[in-house]
Amino acid sequence: MRILVNEGRQDSVVTVGVWNHASPRGSQELYAVRMFSPGYSCSTSLARASSVSCHALPEMLGATTSPHHLPQVLGAAASPHRLRGYSYSTRHAQVSSVSCHALPHVLGAVAQSPLAAVLVAPIAASSLALPALPISFHPGVVLLAGVALILVLAYVDAHKKTAPPRVLLTPTSFMQRVVSRCPVLFSPYRPLPFLTNRHVETLFATFFRSCPSILYNRECLLMRDGGSIALDWEGQCTLPRGAPVLILLPGLSGGSNDSYVCHGVDQARRQGIRAAVFNSRGTANSPVTTPQLYSGCYTGDLRAVVEHVRTKYPKSTLLAAGWYLGEEGSDTPIKGAVSIGNPFDLAASRTALSQGAVSIGNPFDLAASRTALSQGNVSIGNHFDLAASTTPLSQHRQLLEAVRTVGTIDGYDEAVTIHSFGWESVEEYYKNGSSQRSVARIQIPLMCIHALDDPISCKEAIPYEELTANANCVLVTTGSGGHLGWVAGKGAPLGHPWSDIPMFEWFRSLLVEFGEPGYS
């Protein structure tokens, strides 16, 4: 076998010729491959091809002077029209399927066949150097193009997720009248570009949302078992004594100084509603006077707070808004309520927290709980002193010590919650403490606001059937919003969450329905 290389530079063409000495005497066949792609450096070796850019292969294969002979050269049992499919069954090279990256090795391997082989390989700069591509881009242009592409994708994603909230209710005349006065429920929910990912939106709202300056007047209440809770009244309120009163219930480990709570207080004042924040035992620097703290299903302290507020403002209409907690039954003096981001099914929410990237939501409650327990909101030392003299908590002091190092919500509930309330296990607590069990007994107007991409209060936990079967309930869902994020609407990106808008439209509509003076 003899290899000829023609270094012709016209049109940047390189011809690699292979003479087949195995042909009958007197007849010599020349198989040639022409490369029309400038910018590729090539060198030839007798029986080996090291690598070929896959972008050049179609032109190299398609440029053969004798396309009907090329399958024989490659040793392929295939017709010429299959050459561009990069799938060859070679006899001598023992290769059944050839990809772009494997083809150079096949070309080199079939050189050992009785027929001649086409050898194409990278050529050293000292051999045949073809001119480089004349196209070049300035780094600044590339950067601007990348930024523009990111902007376009972000806006396209936000536009894709823009849609009116979904409203599910039993169409009674009362409920239809109340909902008709909530225009935000019929307008598109528009998430902000770059904040359409549930984790990003949740983190952004947690760490970057502004917090209005609220002056509180604190009132500490002593419970029947000796426990203490803190009721923070909005201190700048100049409303008449008979104005409606809104009791705000922060989420687990939350308190009156959390940004979403402060925005709720500020919006209530703007709507002519007096606001009071119920801080659970041990939260927001409230005193710890019993071993029992609080949990997501304990409403005993809330009942006491509601009764206290009714006694203090007997002529006022009582309203409530809760991030998790709630109240049920017909005996409650509360006339209307809103539930926001409620993990109706604690077991389902627990599963969501423990799966994959969703676990990023853990720090929002867990870190706050651990901070509260270790930096002043709850005095651990004081709690241990109380626990040591109390049964059954005196038997679990080691578990209480573990709260400093727990890494999951389950760990905290295992160490503290189930022992404070007498549950046998975390599973029993989650099963019997879920608020979905109380939905059927709700007998006051209740709006539930939920983001379907909430990484903590997952959509799988929403009791759709129970809520729609209860004529007193309205379920409002948005496609995005994260966990208590809702960075959209008039307050976006740093102001109040979008959820404040339907909440106070709902309350105003209820007050109109109740005939409250000053609301029409």
Secondary structure as GFF3:
##gff-version 3
##sequence-region A 1 520
A	DSSP	beta_strand	2	6	.	.	.	ID=ss1
A	DSSP	three_ten_helix	10	12	.	.	.	ID=ss2
A	DSSP	beta_strand	14	19	.	.	.	ID=ss3
A	DSSP	beta_strand	30	35	.	.	.	ID=ss4
A	DSSP	alpha_helix	57	62	.	.	.	ID=ss5
A	DSSP	alpha_helix	70	74	.	.	.	ID=ss6
A	DSSP	three_ten_helix	80	85	.	.	.	ID=ss7
A	DSSP	alpha_helix	103	109	.	.	.	ID=ss8
A	DSSP	three_ten_helix	110	112	.	.	.	ID=ss9
A	DSSP	alpha_helix	139	160	.	.	.	ID=ss10
A	DSSP	beta_strand	166	169	.	.	.	ID=ss11
A	DSSP	alpha_helix	173	180	.	.	.	ID=ss12
A	DSSP	three_ten_helix	183	186	.	.	.	ID=ss13
A	DSSP	alpha_helix	198	208	.	.	.	ID=ss14
A	DSSP	beta_strand	216	222	.	.	.	ID=ss15
A	DSSP	beta_strand	228	234	.	.	.	ID=ss16
A	DSSP	beta_strand	245	249	.	.	.	ID=ss17
A	DSSP	alpha_helix	259	270	.	.	.	ID=ss18
A	DSSP	beta_strand	274	279	.	.	.	ID=ss19
A	DSSP	alpha_helix	300	312	.	.	.	ID=ss20
A	DSSP	beta_strand	318	322	.	.	.	ID=ss21
A	DSSP	beta_strand	334	340	.	.	.	ID=ss22
A	DSSP	alpha_helix	346	354	.	.	.	ID=ss23
A	DSSP	three_ten_helix	356	361	.	.	.	ID=ss24
A	DSSP	alpha_helix	362	374	.	.	.	ID=ss25
A	DSSP	alpha_helix	380	388	.	.	.	ID=ss26
A	DSSP	three_ten_helix	393	396	.	.	.	ID=ss27
A	DSSP	alpha_helix	397	401	.	.	.	ID=ss28
A	DSSP	three_ten_helix	402	404	.	.	.	ID=ss29
A	DSSP	alpha_helix	409	412	.	.	.	ID=ss30
A	DSSP	pi_helix	413	417	.	.	.	ID=ss31
A	DSSP	alpha_helix	418	421	.	.	.	ID=ss32
A	DSSP	alpha_helix	426	432	.	.	.	ID=ss33
A	DSSP	three_ten_helix	435	441	.	.	.	ID=ss34
A	DSSP	beta_strand	446	451	.	.	.	ID=ss35
A	DSSP	three_ten_helix	459	461	.	.	.	ID=ss36
A	DSSP	alpha_helix	464	469	.	.	.	ID=ss37
A	DSSP	beta_strand	473	478	.	.	.	ID=ss38
A	DSSP	alpha_helix	500	513	.	.	.	ID=ss39
###
